[in-house]
Amino acid sequence: MYKLKQNNAFSLFELTIVLAIIVIMTTFALSFSINNNEHHVIAEAHLLRTTIWHLQQQCRAENKNLALVFNEQENSYTTPNETHKLSAHVKFGTIQNVLGPPSSPKKRLKKTITFKNKTIKISPQGIAQAGTVYFVDDKKQLLYAITVPISGVSFIRMYRYRNKQWHVYT
């Protein structure tokens, strides 16, 4: 009688399947990592925009001046009520060779925070001092901006930098 030999090695088909699974899992992991960083930056930008808006309402309600102060070294900002530290994946910063400000990009961005004395002052009428703050992810691939333009009525815009252009983010 013939005895079948038991093979302890993997077949080419089995190796191909395992390799395909590894490639698929790596693709999903990288995709999740990029999207995860973008979610962190977007969340921080939304939170700052909401915080400024809230301070505007508080100034109107209490008929007094308030301020939001940025601490670039600590990646944080302080309001009269609290201090907020940015996520570990986000910091105040820009990407090299990007033109700004977002509404009329003409010059290379040099400052991360353009508000005078890194402070947003808000009047009892709710009018916020003009300026821009820029957010980047920890890999400096994503760039977002929160702007308060010069105007008689303050409004806050959020911009995203993509494909070498600024886009209003809603």
TASUL-V412718 format. One record per backbone hydrogen bond with DSSP energy under -0.5 kcal/mol. CO is the residue of the C=O (numbers start at 1). NH is the residue of the N-H. If there is no record, write none. Layout:
BEGIN
CO&NH, CO&NH
END
This chain:
BEGIN
5&7, 6&8, 11&15, 12&16, 13&17, 14&18, 15&19, 16&20, 17&21, 18&22, 19&23, 20&24, 21&25, 22&26, 23&27, 24&28, 25&29, 26&30, 27&31, 28&32, 29&33, 30&34, 31&35, 32&36, 33&37, 34&38, 35&39, 36&40, 37&41, 38&42, 39&43, 40&44, 41&45, 42&46, 43&47, 44&48, 45&49, 46&50, 47&51, 48&52, 49&53, 50&54, 51&55, 52&56, 53&57, 54&58, 55&59, 56&60, 57&61, 58&62, 59&63, 59&64, 66&122, 68&120, 69&78, 70&72, 71&75, 71&76, 75&86, 76&71, 77&84, 78&69, 82&79, 84&77, 87&90, 89&138, 91&136, 95&98, 98&109, 100&106, 100&107, 101&104, 102&105, 107&100, 112&134, 115&118, 116&119, 118&70, 119&121, 120&68, 121&129, 122&66, 123&126, 126&128, 127&123, 131&148, 132&114, 133&146, 134&93, 135&144, 136&91, 137&140, 142&137, 143&161, 144&135, 145&159, 146&133, 147&157, 148&131, 149&151, 155&149, 157&147, 158&169, 159&145, 160&162, 160&167, 161&143, 162&165, 165&162, 167&160, 168&170
END
